[in-house]
Amino acid sequence: MRHVRLAIVGAGTAGLTALSQVRKHTDDFVIVNAGPYGTTCARVGCMPSKALIQAADDFHRRGALDALGIRGADALRVDLPAVLQRVRDYRDARVAGVLGATQSLSPSQSIAGRARLDGPEHIVVTHRDGQEERIRADRILIATGTRPVVPAAWRAFGGRVLTTDELFEQTDLPRRLAVVGLGVIGLELGQALARLGLKVHGYELRDTVGPLTDPVIQAEARHRIGADFPLHLGRAVTLREGGDGSLVVDDGQSAVEVDAVLAAMGRQPNIDGLGLDTLGVPLDSRGLPPFDRNTLQIGDLPVYFTGDVNGELQILHEASDEGFIAAYNALHGPTRFRRRVPLAIAFTEPQIAVVGQSWAALQGQAFATGGFNFAQQARAIAMLRAAGQLHVYAQPGSGRLLGAELCVPGAEHLGHLLALAIQRDMTVAELLTLPFYHPVLEEGLRAALRVLARAVYGEAPLEMARL
């Protein structure tokens, strides 16, 4: 039986980040991975989707060119196979960069196979040739990631039901598509594909879309994104065979015939056969063990639960942070890390962002709200993107920033600005003393902060810092 100082199970974002930290301190490790090496983001998530969104947004922009005095946009057309090829080329370049982290590893350090736990100090690895190897490790990092959720009954429809893991492998797409699940990925891809000329219908079991919880901002998102493709909300759907190989999507109120369905109903942790039940700790209804999100340690065991698999925040930057935390603690002993301010972004148009504490998280406590409608924002008007609203939340009395929800142009940048301010425990008054250029989209944020300042302080604060 082999013995190593540290075993990493999974080579996605968390696993590869952990690997980079471990290699700075020791060569006495092994990383085991069952599927393709590389991150969900690079292979099937945020990177290829952004390449698709860019093509969709650029083509959609043709509708605004005439108002700018630019003629001839009606001659533009979409070559969808070429669009998808460019997405794959971009994706493959990103994946190649990620894989550089494992190319110099020896065969004894990097194993392509499936690992299962046998207690908190052992893993059993099944190599691709079927041979088994038992490894004892002083510390084990579990970073096995997730896979798309697909109802079992839908698998009978074969390749007509696509997941986000399969979408970007298609060389072409059928022209009638249903997107089931309108979280961040469903919204992004549904809008992008509709803008590229596909006839798209979106379905969501909830009455809401994306990560937004503020009723005003949520309504704005439904209104703006619903202008690109119809949104069917608040009802479960069933699939059945239609005519000529089509599928019928039925939500109990209407039935729509499509050529294919994109299942975007979230992702489930890869824990099947992982042996979490051998750790001797209770598992929740999902089969997941309890762990400390500031150390990633499972109880007092030498086992760390890191990245998307732990069911927390399934976002690349969070998985990267968790890979670092788990590796640091496995190498140096338990240290509690302060997690970064939560930040979620959807690259729709208008863009969506939720920063810090959401509207829903603030319910039950006192908070003040400041808002601004971007239909009145000068820079957005010049860009012909004057649409959307934002709300910023602060603590009454102190004015300390708590969070924000946005559905506005440039939300990816405004959201970062707010996240930095919240991370630094800034107040509304302090943020207003910082520079805002003119004319920029950030002035819309300043307008919301001024409204918020009056709600918090009862008057407008002094916006210039005293010497």
Residue pairs with C-beta under 8 A, 6 or more apart in sequence:
1 134
1 135
1 136
2 30
2 133
2 134
2 135
2 136
3 135
3 136
3 137
4 28
4 29
4 30
4 135
4 136
4 137
4 138
5 26
5 28
5 29
5 137
5 138
5 139
6 22
6 26
6 28
6 29
6 30
6 137
6 138
6 139
6 140
6 141
6 327
6 330
6 331
7 29
7 30
7 31
7 32
7 115
7 123
7 135
7 137
7 139
7 140
7 141
8 15
8 18
8 19
8 22
8 29
8 30
8 31
8 32
8 141
8 143
9 15
9 31
9 32
9 33
9 115
9 123
9 140
9 141
9 142
9 143
9 144
9 274
10 32
10 33
10 141
10 142
10 143
10 144
10 145
10 270
10 307
10 309
11 19
11 31
11 33
11 37
11 38
11 102
11 143
12 38
12 39
12 40
12 143
12 144
12 145
12 307
12 308
12 319
13 39
13 40
13 41
13 307
13 308
13 316
13 319
13 320
13 323
14 141
14 143
14 145
14 306
14 307
14 308
14 309
14 319
14 320
14 322
14 323
14 326
15 31
15 33
15 141
15 143
15 306
15 307
15 323
16 39
16 98
16 101
16 102
16 323
17 319
17 320
17 322
17 323
17 324
17 327
18 141
18 143
18 306
18 323
18 324
18 326
18 327
18 330
19 29
19 31
19 101
19 102
19 323
19 327
20 101
21 323
21 324
21 327
21 328
21 331
22 29
22 327
22 330
22 331
23 29
25 331
26 331
27 109
29 109
30 108
30 109
30 110
30 111
30 135
30 137
31 102
31 105
31 109
31 110
31 111
32 111
32 113
32 114
32 115
32 123
32 125
33 110
33 111
33 112
33 113
34 112
34 113
34 114
34 115
34 144
36 43
37 98
37 99
37 102
38 95
38 98
38 99
39 45
39 98
39 316
39 319
40 145
40 146
40 267
40 308
40 316
41 47
41 316
42 91
42 94
42 95
42 97
42 98
43 91
43 95
43 165
44 164
44 165
44 167
44 168
45 164
45 185
45 316
46 316
47 90
47 91
47 94
48 87
48 88
48 90
48 91
48 168
49 164
49 168
49 185
49 188
49 189
49 192
49 347
50 347
51 86
51 87
51 90
51 91
52 83
52 84
52 87
52 168
52 189
52 192
52 193
52 196
53 188
53 191
53 192
53 347
55 78
55 83
55 86
55 87
55 192
55 196
56 191
56 192
56 193
56 195
56 196
57 192
57 195
57 349
59 76
59 78
59 195
59 196
60 195
60 349
62 73
62 74
62 76
63 73
64 384
65 71
65 73
66 73
67 384
68 384
78 196
78 197
80 172
80 173
80 196
80 197
81 171
81 172
83 196
84 168
84 170
84 171
84 172
84 173
85 171
87 168
88 168
88 169
91 168
102 110
111 125
111 127
111 133
112 127
112 128
113 125
113 126
113 127
113 128
114 125
114 126
114 273
115 123
115 124
115 125
115 126
115 274
116 123
116 124
116 126
116 273
116 274
116 275
117 123
117 140
117 142
117 274
117 275
117 276
117 278
117 279
117 303
118 124
118 134
118 275
118 278
119 278
119 279
119 280
120 140
120 279
120 280
120 298
120 301
120 302
120 303
121 136
121 137
121 138
121 140
121 302
122 134
122 135
122 136
122 137
123 134
123 135
123 137
123 140
124 132
124 133
124 134
124 135
124 275
125 132
125 133
125 134
125 135
126 132
127 133
137 302
138 302
139 302
139 303
139 304
139 330
139 331
140 302
140 303
140 304
141 303
141 304
141 306
141 323
141 326
141 327
141 330
142 274
142 303
142 304
142 305
142 306
142 309
143 306
143 307
143 309
143 323
143 326
144 269
144 270
144 271
144 274
144 307
144 309
145 269
145 270
145 307
145 308
145 309
146 267
146 268
146 269
146 270
146 308
146 309
146 314
147 165
147 267
147 268
147 270
148 163
148 164
148 165
148 263
148 264
148 265
148 266
148 267
148 268
149 263
149 265
149 266
149 267
149 268
150 161
150 163
150 263
150 265
151 263
153 239
154 161
154 239
154 261
154 263
155 161
157 239
157 247
157 261
160 245
160 247
160 259
160 260
160 261
161 239
161 247
161 260
161 261
161 263
162 170
162 260
162 261
162 262
162 263
163 262
163 263
163 264
164 185
164 189
164 262
164 264
167 189
167 262
173 193
173 198
173 260
174 198
174 258
174 259
174 260
175 197
175 198
175 199
175 259
176 198
176 199
176 246
176 257
176 258
176 259
176 260
177 193
177 198
177 199
177 200
177 201
177 258
177 259
177 260
177 261
177 262
178 200
178 201
178 202
178 203
178 237
178 247
178 249
178 256
178 258
178 260
178 261
178 262
179 186
179 189
179 190
179 193
179 200
179 201
179 202
179 203
179 261
179 262
179 264
180 186
180 203
180 204
180 237
180 249
180 261
180 262
180 263
180 264
180 265
181 203
181 204
181 263
181 264
181 265
181 266
182 190
182 202
182 203
182 204
182 206
182 209
182 210
182 231
182 233
182 264
183 209
183 210
183 211
183 264
183 266
184 210
184 211
184 344
184 345
184 346
184 352
185 264
186 202
186 204
186 262
186 264
187 202
187 209
187 210
187 221
187 225
187 346
187 348
187 352
188 346
188 347
188 348
189 262
189 264
190 200
190 202
190 225
190 228
190 229
190 262
190 264
191 225
191 228
191 229
191 348
191 349
193 200
194 200
194 228
194 229
195 228
199 258
200 228
200 229
201 229
201 230
201 232
201 249
201 256
201 258
202 209
202 229
202 230
202 231
202 232
203 232
203 233
203 235
203 237
203 249
203 251
204 231
204 232
204 233
204 234
205 234
205 235
205 236
206 233
206 234
207 233
207 234
208 218
208 222
208 233
209 218
209 221
209 222
209 225
209 231
209 233
210 221
210 346
210 348
210 352
211 344
211 346
211 352
211 354
211 358
212 218
212 221
212 352
212 354
212 358
212 405
212 407
213 354
213 358
213 359
213 360
213 361
213 405
214 358
214 359
214 391
214 405
215 359
216 371
216 389
216 391
217 359
217 389
217 390
217 391
217 405
217 406
217 407
220 350
220 388
220 389
220 407
221 348
221 350
221 352
221 407
222 231
222 233
224 349
224 350
224 387
224 388
224 407
225 231
225 348
225 349
232 251
232 253
232 254
235 251
235 252
235 253
236 251
236 252
237 249
237 250
237 251
238 249
238 250
239 247
239 248
239 249
239 250
239 261
240 247
240 248
240 250
241 247
241 248
242 248
242 257
242 258
243 257
245 259
246 257
246 258
246 259
247 257
247 258
247 259
247 260
247 261
248 255
248 256
248 257
248 258
249 255
249 256
249 257
249 258
249 261
250 256
267 308
267 314
269 286
269 287
269 288
269 308
269 309
269 310
269 311
270 309
271 287
271 288
271 309
276 283
276 287
276 288
276 289
277 283
279 289
279 298
279 301
279 303
281 289
281 290
281 298
281 299
281 301
282 289
282 290
283 289
284 290
286 311
288 305
288 310
288 311
289 298
289 299
289 305
290 298
290 299
291 297
291 298
291 299
291 304
291 305
291 310
292 336
293 312
293 339
294 325
294 336
294 337
294 338
294 339
295 304
295 325
295 329
295 334
295 335
295 336
295 337
296 304
296 305
296 306
296 310
296 322
296 325
296 326
296 329
297 303
297 304
297 305
297 329
297 334
298 304
298 305
302 330
304 326
304 329
304 330
305 326
306 319
306 322
306 323
306 325
306 326
307 319
307 322
307 323
308 314
308 319
310 322
312 318
312 322
313 342
315 344
317 340
317 343
318 340
321 337
321 339
321 340
325 337
328 335
328 337
329 335
340 419
340 423
341 355
341 356
341 419
341 422
341 423
342 354
342 355
342 356
342 357
343 353
343 354
343 355
343 415
343 416
343 419
344 353
344 354
344 355
345 351
345 352
345 353
345 411
345 412
345 415
346 352
346 353
347 412
349 385
349 409
350 374
350 385
350 387
350 388
350 407
350 408
350 409
350 411
351 406
351 407
351 408
351 409
351 410
351 411
351 412
352 406
352 407
352 411
353 404
353 405
353 406
353 411
353 412
353 414
353 415
354 403
354 404
354 405
354 406
354 415
355 403
355 404
355 405
355 406
355 415
355 418
355 419
355 422
356 393
356 401
356 402
356 403
356 404
356 418
356 419
356 422
357 393
357 402
357 403
358 403
358 405
359 391
359 393
359 403
359 405
361 403
362 393
362 402
362 403
366 395
366 396
367 393
367 394
367 395
367 396
367 402
368 393
368 394
368 395
368 396
368 452
368 455
368 456
369 391
369 392
369 393
369 452
369 455
370 391
370 392
370 394
370 428
370 448
370 449
370 450
370 451
370 452
370 453
370 454
370 455
371 389
371 390
371 391
371 392
371 448
371 451
372 389
372 390
372 444
372 445
372 447
372 448
372 451
373 388
373 389
374 380
374 385
374 386
374 387
374 388
374 389
374 390
374 408
374 409
374 441
374 444
375 386
375 387
375 388
376 386
377 386
377 441
377 443
377 444
377 447
378 439
378 443
379 439
379 440
379 441
379 443
379 444
380 386
380 387
380 388
380 408
380 409
380 441
380 444
382 439
383 409
385 409
387 408
387 409
388 406
388 407
388 408
388 409
388 411
389 406
389 407
389 408
390 404
390 405
390 406
390 407
390 408
390 411
390 414
390 444
390 445
390 448
391 404
391 405
391 406
391 448
392 401
392 403
392 404
392 418
392 428
392 445
392 448
392 449
392 452
393 401
393 402
393 403
393 404
393 452
394 400
394 401
394 402
394 427
394 428
394 452
394 455
394 456
395 402
395 456
396 455
396 456
397 456
398 427
399 427
399 428
399 429
399 453
399 456
399 457
399 461
400 425
400 426
400 427
401 418
401 421
401 422
401 426
401 427
401 428
401 431
402 422
403 422
404 415
404 418
406 414
406 415
408 414
408 441
408 444
409 441
410 441
410 442
413 441
413 442
414 441
414 442
414 444
414 445
417 442
417 445
418 445
421 430
421 431
428 449
428 452
428 453
428 456
428 457
428 461
429 453
429 457
429 461
429 462
431 449
432 446
432 449
432 450
432 453
432 461
432 463
433 462
433 463
433 464
433 465
436 442
436 443
436 445
436 446
450 460
453 459
453 460
453 461
454 460
